[in-house]
Amino acid sequence: MNSFGSEEIKIINNAVAMAEELVSNYYKMSASQWLGPRYDVKTLAELKPEEKIDGPFAQIIRYKGRRKNTSLGSASYDFYQICLQDHTIRVTLEESDGIELFPFALYIITHELIHIVRFSKFLQSFEASDSERMAEEMRVHRRTHDILKSVQVKGLKRVLEYYNHWRLPYEGMRDPDQIQT
């Protein structure tokens, strides 16, 4: 599996910073509120073997965190880790005409941060059924598009086009925004 190099990591870090700002603005979260959903973004080189997967560009893993020097269960909190799958992202970049790392990473990370905000605000359960997960994916892709559609980043339009199919209802599936979460 091919991990990102130092130049690509710089691009990922820039995408994370921009995605954080865009998502916090969209959800009208102050700096103190933004620290509430505790998370980290890791690339392939930093992932444990069980955090590496084939297929998706990223996955979110929920861990239980606990403040230092406390033994009470009430001191625990959800800690989310966005696990970027460098190898899968690379393949798509190589195979898709006109898709570049920064706008692609911006989309992926924005998408994952929206999931984390929704989990943290109890708008979506982390433990959902398969059909609810699919509806949630569609919801989050729509919100990702809403956030990014007016952002002026070279190559972003091509990435939004790449994800168009996720915003369209699947045959026989109700509009995901009409499904209760």
Backbone as a ProteinNet text record, in pm:
[ID]
protein_1_A
[PRIMARY]
MNSFGSEEIKIINNAVAMAEELVSNYYKMSASQWLGPRYDVKTLAELKPEEKIDGPFAQIIRYKGRRKNTSLGSASYDFYQICLQDHTIRVTLEESDGIELFPFALYIITHELIHIVRFSKFLQSFEASDSERMAEEMRVHRRTHDILKSVQVKGLKRVLEYYNHWRLPYEGMRDPDQIQT
[TERTIARY]
84.6	0	89	55.1	133.2	85.2	169.6	136.8	170.4	102.3	133.2	272.9	339	469.5	453.6	564.5	561.7	488.7	504.8	433.9	282.9	244.9	102.1	44.1	120.5	75.3	50.1	134.5	111.7	-21	-49.2	-175.6	-293	-280.6	-386	-407.6	-300	-312.3	-384.7	-355.7	-425.2	-573.2	-602.3	-742.2	-815.8	-749.7	-812	-844.4	-748.5	-769.9	-887.2	-893.2	-1001.6	-1135.6	-1137.7	-1260.8	-1313.7	-1225.3	-1268.2	-1337.4	-1278	-1336.1	-1471	-1479	-1603.7	-1716.2	-1684.9	-1787.5	-1830.3	-1735.8	-1773.2	-1857.4	-1827.1	-1909.2	-2048.7	-2057.6	-2186.3	-2277.6	-2221.3	-2299.5	-2301.6	-2243.1	-2240	-2188.1	-2073.1	-2010.4	-1895.9	-1893.6	-1783	-1659	-1546.2	-1420.9	-1434.6	-1499.5	-1512.8	-1606.3	-1711	-1799.4	-1729.1	-1643.3	-1575	-1483.5	-1426.1	-1339	-1418.1	-1550.5	-1635.5	-1626.9	-1651.4	-1637.6	-1490.1	-1441.8	-1298.9	-1268.3	-1169.9	-1135.6	-990	-943	-811.1	-819.6	-731.3	-723	-588.2	-591.9	-468.7	-460.8	-338.4	-315.9	-264.1	-250.6	-218	-96.5	9	131.8	109	5.5	-22	-128.3	-190.3	-301.1	-253.3	-328.1	-307	-360.3	-314.3	-361.1	-513.9	-581.7	-728	-799.7	-728.4	-788	-772.3	-699	-677.1	-783.1	-845.1	-950.4	-932.2	-995.8	-997.7	-1136.7	-1143.1	-1271.9	-1291.4	-1344.8	-1371.7	-1244	-1260.1	-1147.2	-1109.8	-1206.1	-1183	-1287.4	-1257.7	-1357.3	-1341.4	-1450.2	-1446.7	-1454.6	-1363.9	-1367	-1392.8	-1484.8	-1516.4	-1446.4	-1372.1	-1305.1	-1363	-1345.2	-1382.6	-1258.2	-1269.4	-1161.1	-1194.4	-1093.4	-1114.7	-1012.9	-1060.2	-968.7	-867.1	-747	-640.8	-679.9	-631	-648.9	-795.2	-878.9	-1016.9	-1049.2	-1125	-1164.9	-1315.6	-1387.8	-1532.3	-1572.8	-1672.8	-1724.2	-1781.6	-1831.3	-1889.5	-1784.6	-1657.7	-1549.6	-1509	-1573.2	-1536.6	-1611.5	-1559.2	-1618.3	-1587.8	-1664.4	-1638.6	-1523.5	-1431.3	-1319.6	-1326	-1332.6	-1345.5	-1213.1	-1180.7	-1060.6	-1099.5	-1063.5	-1083.4	-959.5	-980.1	-870.7	-870.4	-782.3	-771.1	-701.4	-751.9	-697.4	-619.1	-493.7	-408.6	-410.9	-399.6	-390	-514.3	-630.9	-754.9	-768.6	-729.7	-733.1	-639.5	-520.4	-422	-476.7	-540.1	-594	-696.7	-784.1	-885.8	-822.4	-721	-651.5	-586.5	-531.2	-465	-565.5	-682.6	-779.9	-881.5	-897.1	-1000.5	-937.6	-983.2	-931.5	-969.6	-870.7	-895.6	-919.3	-903.7	-920.3	-782.7	-768.4	-641.1	-656.1	-542.7	-544.2	-612.8	-577.9	-635	-787.3	-849.5	-996.3	-1060.8	-998.3	-1052.5	-1044.8	-931.1	-914.3	-1007.7	-1025.5	-1116.5	-1257.9	-1302.1	-1434.8	-1442.8	-1346	-1347.6	-1348.3	-1262.2	-1250	-1371.9	-1422.5	-1545.5	-1658.2	-1669.9	-1772.6	-1759.8	-1639.8	-1619.8	-1644.1	-1605.2	-1630.4	-1779.9	-1856.1	-2001.6	-2057	-2010.7	-2053.1	-2024.2	-1904.8	-1866.3	-1954.1	-1980.6	-2069.4	-2207.7	-2257.6	-2391.2	-2393.8	-2288.5	-2282.3	-2278	-2195.8	-2175	-2299.4	-2377.7	-2500.8	-2621.3	-2597.1	-2701.3	-2804.3	-2760	-2846.6	-2846.1	-2749.5	-2736.5	-2667.5	-2717.8	-2655.8	-2535.6	-2428.8	-2312.4	-2347	-2435.6	-2479	-2612.4	-2610.2	-2732.3	-2746.3	-2867.7	-2892.9	-2830.2	-2818.7	-2761.2	-2841.8	-2975.2	-3056.8	-3043.4	-3035.6	-3018.7	-2879.7	-2778.7	-2644	-2643.4	-2713.6	-2719.5	-2790.4	-2900.8	-2972.3	-2883.5	-2809.8	-2719.6	-2607.2	-2554.2	-2450.1	-2503.5	-2625	-2683.7	-2703.2	-2752.3	-2769.4	-2637	-2533	-2403.3	-2341.3	-2359.1	-2310.6	-2382.1	-2511.6	-2585	-2530.4	-2507	-2454.3	-2312.3	-2233.7	-2097.5	-2104.3	-2193.5	-2211.1	-2256	-2352.1	-2400.6	-2287.1	-2199.9	-2088.3	-1986.4	-1957	-1845.7	-1884	-2011.7	-2049.6	-2008.4	-1996.7	-1957.5	-1811.3	-1738.6	-1597.3	-1514.7	-1428.6	-1345.2	-1210.5	-1205.3	-1083.3	-1067	-950.3	-921.3	-944.5	-1024.4	-1050.2	-1166	-1225.7	-1334.1	-1460.5	-1486.9	-1606.1	-1602.3	-1486.3	-1471.9	-1500.1	-1455.3	-1479.6	-1629.4	-1694.9	-1839	-1914.1	-1871.7	-1932.2	-1909.6	-1791	-1757.1	-1856.1	-1902.4	-1991.8	-2139.5	-2174.8	-2314.9	-2410.7	-2372.9	-2464.4	-2506.9	-2429.2	-2464.4	-2574.9	-2600.3	-2703.2	-2837.8	-2841.6	-2964.7	-3028	-3160.9	-3225.5	-3206	-3184.3	-3175	-3315.1	-3326.3	-3454.7	-3518.9	-3641.9	-3715.5	-3681.8	-3589.8	-3551.7	-3613.8	-3669.9	-3727.2	-3615.4	-3651.7	-3559.2	-3499.2	-3366.7	-3305.6	-3334.5	-3364.9	-3397.6	-3536.1	-3617.5	-3751.4	-3752.5	-3641.6	-3631.6	-3588	-3658.5	-3624.6	-3493.6	-3412.8	-3286.4	-3297.6
-118.1	0	124.2	217.4	339.7	452.9	496.6	609.3	740.5	847.1	979.2	1021.8	1097.2	1154.1	1288.1	1350.5	1474.2	1588.2	1600	1705.5	1681.2	1555.6	1522.2	1544.5	1517.4	1541	1690.5	1775.8	1920.9	1957.9	1897.6	1923.4	1876.1	1758.8	1705.2	1798.6	1844.3	1935.8	2064	2117.1	2236.5	2208.4	2090.7	2051.9	2037	1981.3	1966.4	2103.8	2196.1	2330.3	2399.8	2390.2	2455.6	2387.5	2255.2	2181.1	2213.9	2223.6	2258.9	2394.5	2490.4	2625	2624.3	2557	2552.8	2484.6	2372.7	2298.2	2375.6	2434.6	2511.3	2632.5	2697.4	2809.1	2762.2	2650.5	2597.4	2566.2	2503.3	2466.5	2577.3	2694	2810.3	2773.1	2706.4	2661.7	2755.7	2798.8	2882.6	2795.9	2859.4	2785.1	2689.7	2732.3	2644.5	2527.2	2551.6	2442.1	2344.3	2396.8	2312.2	2212.5	2249.6	2157.6	2044.2	2063.9	1962.1	1828.1	1822.9	1692.8	1658.2	1579.4	1546	1444.1	1477.4	1390.4	1413.7	1326	1340	1284.7	1332.1	1282.2	1212	1088.7	1011.2	962.6	954	897	755	686	543.5	507.8	587.7	556.7	554.5	625.2	635.1	535.7	465.1	377.6	242.9	188.7	52.2	-41.6	-165.2	-258.6	-268.8	-269.2	-283.4	-156.9	-45.6	78.5	95.1	4.6	8.6	-76.3	-18.3	-89.3	-68.4	-153.1	-137.4	-89.5	-0.6	48.3	194.7	230.2	372	455.5	585.7	679.2	710.2	692.5	719.8	644.3	626.8	574	645.7	649	707.4	592.8	594.5	497.9	575	523.4	588	512.7	588.1	535.4	604.3	543.4	608.4	675.1	804.3	878.3	902.4	933.1	962.6	1066.2	1165.2	1266.1	1201.6	1255.3	1203.6	1218.7	1127.9	1130.2	1120.6	1054.5	1030	883.6	829.6	689.8	677.8	788.2	785.3	764.2	682.8	660.8	786.6	877.3	1001.5	1093.5	1064.6	1147.1	1100.8	994.7	946	1024.9	1022.1	1093.8	1017.2	1047.4	986.6	1060.4	983.4	1038.2	973	1054.9	1003.3	1017.2	914.6	919	902.6	1001.5	992.6	923.2	806.7	725.7	737.1	822.1	836.3	714.7	667.8	549.4	596.5	633.5	692.3	610.2	479.2	391.5	399.9	408.9	417.5	555.4	658.3	794.1	804.1	748	750.6	686.8	571.4	499.8	587.9	651.6	737.6	857.1	916.3	1029.3	988.1	867.8	817.6	782.8	733.1	683.7	788	896.1	995.8	1119.1	1149.6	1264.2	1394.5	1475.6	1608.8	1619.5	1512	1519.9	1531.1	1635	1661.7	1638.4	1619.5	1581.6	1685.1	1813.6	1909.9	1915.7	1938.1	1944.5	1811.5	1700.7	1569.1	1547.8	1578.4	1566.2	1661.7	1781.6	1878.5	1820.5	1758.9	1697.5	1583.9	1494.2	1377.1	1420.4	1512.5	1553.9	1634.4	1721.2	1794.4	1695.5	1596.9	1493.1	1422.2	1380.6	1307.6	1397.6	1524.4	1617	1639.8	1643.1	1656	1535.9	1416.6	1297.9	1316.9	1360.8	1375.6	1479.1	1591.1	1691.4	1630.5	1557.2	1496.9	1392.2	1312	1216.7	1291.7	1393.7	1468.4	1543.7	1589.2	1662.6	1568.3	1438.5	1336.7	1350.2	1399.1	1406.4	1273.9	1191.1	1059.4	967.2	846.4	746.9	684.2	664.7	596.9	451.5	394.4	255	255	261.9	268.7	142.9	118.7	6.3	37	-64.3	-45.5	54.7	45.2	137.8	279.7	295.7	429	483.7	397.9	443.6	495.1	427	471	605.5	620.9	748.6	858.3	825.2	924.1	961.9	865.6	897	996.7	974.6	1066.3	1204.9	1210.3	1338.2	1412.5	1341.1	1404.2	1446.8	1369.2	1412.9	1540.3	1550.4	1672.7	1792.4	1772.4	1883	1920	1819.7	1845.6	1932.6	1896.3	1975	2117.3	2129.8	2263.1	2350.2	2291.1	2366	2404.6	2313.9	2333.9	2399.4	2403.2	2448.2	2591.3	2676.8	2815.3	2844.5	2743	2760.6	2766	2865	2883.6	2813	2687.8	2608.1	2542.8	2558.2	2498.7	2346.8	2296.4	2153.1	2102.8	2188.6	2143.3	2109.7	2184.4	2156.5	2012.6	1968.9	1831.1	1728.7	1756.9	1666.4	1663.1	1777.8	1781	1699.3	1707.9	1627.6	1478.2	1442.8	1303.6	1243.7	1325.4	1278.8	1304.9	1354.7	1386.6	1271.9	1149.5	1036.1	1014.1	1062.1	1044.5	1139.6	1241.4	1337.4	1305.1	1207.4	1168.3	1051.4	1052.7	940.6	810.4	703.1	571.7	520.7	437.6	382.8	312.5	348.7	286	342.3	438.5	494.4	632.6	657.5	789.9	891.9	1017.8	1127.1	1114	1107.6	1085.5	1196.4	1316.6	1425.6	1408.7	1318.8	1294.6	1176.1	1105.4	991	1042.7	1004.9	1050.7	989.3	1074.2	1023.6	1009
0	0	0	-84.1	-102.5	-12.9	79.4	166.7	97.6	138.3	86.2	128.8	41.3	72.3	142	176.3	254.6	182.2	51.1	-22.5	-21.9	-35.1	-32.2	108	210.9	349	370.2	313.6	323.5	258.4	144.4	74.7	160.4	219.5	306.9	426	488	602.4	563.5	445.6	397.5	372.9	319.8	296.8	430.1	530.7	662.8	720.5	715.3	770.6	702	570.9	497.2	526.1	529.5	557	696.6	795.2	930.7	932.1	864.6	860.7	789.6	676.4	600.1	677.5	741	815.1	939.9	1011.9	1131.6	1092.4	980.4	933.1	893.4	824.3	779.5	897.9	1000.1	1118.2	1223	1188.7	1277.6	1416.4	1414.3	1538.9	1574	1698.2	1744.5	1763.6	1786.6	1807.8	1925.6	2033.3	2150.4	2120.4	2041.3	2003.4	1909	1822.9	1725.7	1794.1	1907.7	1980.4	2044.5	2057.7	2118.6	2048.9	1916.7	1850	1836.3	1924.5	1926.7	1817.5	1737	1625.1	1585.1	1499.8	1440.7	1299.1	1212.9	1075.7	1062.5	1016.2	998	854.3	805.7	673	690	580.7	581.1	666.4	660.3	734.3	885.5	931.8	1075.6	1124.2	1032.4	1069.4	1121	1216.8	1263.9	1155.9	1152.9	1049	1040	1153.6	1151.7	1104.9	1089.8	1041.4	890.1	828.8	684.6	616.1	512.5	439.6	289.8	212.5	67.8	28	-67.2	-116.5	-90.1	27.7	54.6	61.7	42	49.5	193.7	282.7	424.4	504.7	630.5	722.3	855.1	929.5	1063.4	1162.7	1257.2	1365.9	1494	1573.9	1701.3	1813.4	1890.9	2009.1	2131.8	2246.3	2371.9	2428.1	2452.8	2514.9	2660.9	2738.6	2880.4	2923.3	2999.2	3050	3141.6	3141.5	3227.8	3373.9	3453.7	3599.5	3642.7	3562.9	3604.8	3583.5	3674.3	3659.1	3639.3	3646.4	3630.5	3485.4	3465	3330.6	3269.6	3355	3304.2	3243.9	3270.2	3215.2	3075.4	3024.5	2892	2784.7	2665.3	2552.5	2424.7	2320.7	2190.4	2123.4	2071.4	1995.2	1857.9	1754.5	1618.4	1544.6	1470.1	1388.8	1242.1	1162.6	1018.7	963.4	906.6	854.3	701.6	649.9	505	447.5	337.5	271.7	148.6	171.3	67.5	-61.6	-46.8	-163.7	-252.2	-192.5	-268.9	-334	-259.4	-313.7	-433.6	-421.1	-530.9	-658.4	-642.2	-759.3	-831.1	-755.9	-817.4	-886	-823.6	-885.8	-1017.8	-1020.9	-1141.9	-1251.1	-1211.2	-1309	-1353.3	-1278.8	-1309.4	-1371	-1488.6	-1561.4	-1491.9	-1462.5	-1409.9	-1260.8	-1186.2	-1040.9	-977.5	-894.4	-827.6	-677.7	-610	-468.8	-380.2	-390.8	-296.7	-301.1	-416.1	-414.3	-375.8	-413.7	-379	-228.2	-168.9	-23.9	48.9	-4.6	56.5	63.3	-44.3	-45.8	56	52.1	140.5	287	323	462.6	505.8	420	451.6	478.9	394	407.8	543.1	577.4	703.6	824.5	815.1	926.5	946.4	838.4	851	926.9	894	969.4	1118	1151.6	1292.4	1362.1	1296.1	1355.7	1378.6	1282.1	1295.2	1406.6	1419.4	1530.6	1663.7	1670.4	1794.7	1839.3	1742	1774.4	1782.9	1776.4	1783.9	1672.8	1556.4	1439.4	1364.2	1395.4	1334	1433.7	1442.8	1530.3	1460	1534.6	1478.7	1448.3	1528.2	1511.8	1437.7	1306.3	1226.8	1141.3	1096.3	1006	869.8	787.1	653.5	571.2	576.6	497.3	550.7	682.1	739	706.3	703.6	665.6	522.2	433.9	294.3	284.5	356.7	356.8	414.4	518.6	579.5	483.6	411.2	312	209.2	163.7	66.3	127	251.5	320.9	330.1	371.6	393.1	260.9	155.5	23.9	-20.3	6.6	-28.6	48.9	178	259.1	216.4	182.4	134.9	9.4	-81.9	-203.9	-170.6	-79.1	-39.5	13.8	92.4	151.2	44.7	-46.9	-140.1	-273	-307.1	-441.2	-473.3	-373.8	-402.8	-367.8	-325	-290.1	-418.6	-425.8	-545	-526.2	-565.1	-560	-696.3	-752.4	-883	-876.1	-968.4	-978.6	-894.2	-812.3	-724.8	-803.5	-909.3	-990.1	-1042.1	-1086.5	-1137.7	-1027.3	-905.4	-792.5	-759.5	-760.2	-733.9	-839	-964.7	-1071.2	-1046	-997.9	-967.5	-866.7	-772.6	-666.4	-694.6	-812.7	-844.1	-815.3	-847.4	-832	-686.8	-591.5	-450.1	-405.2	-483.8	-444.7	-508.1	-594.8	-661.8	-588.2	-571.2	-501.6	-579.1	-505.2	-566.9	-595.6	-697.4	-735.9	-616.3	-588.7	-479.4	-342	-335	-205.1	-190.7	-75.1	-48.2	-35.7	-46	-26.3	113.9	125.5	257.2	356.8	310.3	403.5	463.9	407	460.8	556.1	568	658.1	794	895.7	1031.7	1077.5	1144.4	1200	1348.1
[MASK]
+++++++++++++++++++++++++++++++++++++++++++++++++++++++++++++++++++++++++++++++++++++++++++++++++++++++++++++++++++++++++++++++++++++++++++++++++++++++++++++++++++++++++++++++++++++

